[in-house]
Amino acid sequence: MGAREDGRRRIPRTDVLLNDAEVRFAGRDKSSAERELAVRAVLARARSGHLDVDDVRAEVLSEVASPTYSGTPVLNGTGVIVHTNLGRAPLSSSAVRAMVAASDYVDVELDLVTGRRGPRGMASREALVRSVPGAEDALIVNNGAAALILVCTMLAQDGEILLSRGEMVEIGDGFRIPPLVESTGVRLREVGMTNRTRLADYSDAIGPQTRAILKVHPSNFRVSGFTTSVGCVQLRTLGLPVIADIGSGLLAPDPLLPDEPDAASTLRDGADLVIASGDKLLGGPQAGLILGKSALVEQARRHPLARALRVDKITLAALEATLRGVEPPVSTYLHLDAADYEARTNRLADRLGVGVVETMGRVGGGGAPEVQLPGWAVILPEACAPLLREGRPAVLARVEQGRCLLDLRCIPTESEADLERAVRASLAGA
Ligand SMILES: *Cc1c(COP(=O)(O)O)cnc(C)c1O
């Protein structure tokens, strides 16, 4: 008997490992089918000689304990509502339930009455149209950037689009609007100056190749002082399609965010198409929304590129439920009841025996950069910050002036007990 054959004989059996109390405990967060899958994968490596027989047990224990989905949920204690590094908008419970329902076979492209193929994502589209007065039709694509390239390609593949120099912006992580639009073969014609662009700058620039006017909301900065820009009310007089990229996905005006454009007002002002993201202030899944004139939306829907940019059934479900269901967390955290929020913060600080400081929350996600949301934070030693990040649940706090500040704005009330446990553990280790 060769050494290799002898080794194979010593490999434990699948059912023995699956019934092993330690293995079951290590894999308690997995289903039994998932545990079996993990055990079988380790045994296969041992049988093929890629894993030493003596290491099998340890490897099985580590494999059954490692989660099938490796993303770690994070409690957001930063006070930044749409946190780019934490996946932007947390979804509403309605959206989460819709995603689970849509994960099975679902009538996303079937008319159950006739038994024939139906238009894809009709209900999500209707929910969007109902939510935005003035939108004749809507199309949902992968994200804001996808919406932008679809609309620009459709309108101006053989020509140029006008864009103010004050709106040639970088959104974040090196993502710039002009190269994105130009990557489609569309030529961007810059008009006006960084701080001032007038209607005449646009009208003087219109030539035989001009197909549309693009208006981009400079989401993450403000130009102040000696400035002029041209709104859709004036741009519509130039006789070309006006596309407004409003960025954040606010559907109606919000008094807390006076400088943030919303879809309904922008359409009323004369934009032919409005483009926005689904996962910023709308508080939904990653998506790009195209809203406006039905002829143009229909043209976008039929464009060959639309197929490459379309969203899956799960996103359609989440978006519809975001619009029709309970208030999304983004909106809740933005409009918190101040007295309740302050009292929650004080109670947590009292229990922990630490202080509270007034602080400023942010909209985040590159939106409403000048808006400061008055809030409160619990003061912890700076050394708590890394311990909180690496603890379970993971907690992200803000480090400011040598202190670790924990803001309850974006922490659901039902997570406060978990949060408190994590903070106590970090205080013990700091
Ligand atoms: C965020 C943003 C985009 C990009 O949207 P994504 O959904 O991230 O692709 C485009 N334009 C503006 C003005 C934005 O604020």
The ligand as an SDF file (V2000), in Angstrom:
LIG
                    3D

 15 15  0  0  0  0  0  0  0  0999 V2000
  -23.9770   60.6150   -8.7390 C   0  0  0  0  0  0  0  0  0  0  0  0
  -24.0990   61.3630  -10.0130 C   0  0  0  0  0  0  0  0  0  0  0  0
  -23.9670   60.7100  -11.2380 C   0  0  0  0  0  0  0  0  0  0  0  0
  -23.6130   59.2630  -11.3390 C   0  0  0  0  0  0  0  0  0  0  0  0
  -24.6590   58.4560  -10.9390 O   0  0  0  0  0  0  0  0  0  0  0  0
  -24.3640   56.9170  -10.5970 P   0  0  0  0  0  0  0  0  0  0  0  0
  -25.6990   56.3960  -10.2230 O   0  0  0  0  0  0  0  0  0  0  0  0
  -23.3620   56.8990   -9.4930 O   0  0  0  0  0  0  0  0  0  0  0  0
  -23.8290   56.2850  -11.8400 O   0  0  0  0  0  0  0  0  0  0  0  0
  -24.1060   61.4460  -12.3930 C   0  0  0  0  0  0  0  0  0  0  0  0
  -24.3730   62.7700  -12.3530 N   0  0  0  0  0  0  0  0  0  0  0  0
  -24.5350   63.4390  -11.1800 C   0  0  0  0  0  0  0  0  0  0  0  0
  -24.8260   64.8880  -11.2190 C   0  0  0  0  0  0  0  0  0  0  0  0
  -24.3890   62.7600   -9.9730 C   0  0  0  0  0  0  0  0  0  0  0  0
  -24.5100   63.4280   -8.8030 O   0  0  0  0  0  0  0  0  0  0  0  0
  1  2  1  0
  2  3  1  0
  2 14  2  0
  3  4  1  0
  3 10  2  0
  4  5  1  0
  5  6  1  0
  6  7  2  0
  6  8  1  0
  6  9  1  0
 10 11  1  0
 11 12  2  0
 12 13  1  0
 12 14  1  0
 14 15  1  0
M  END
$$$$
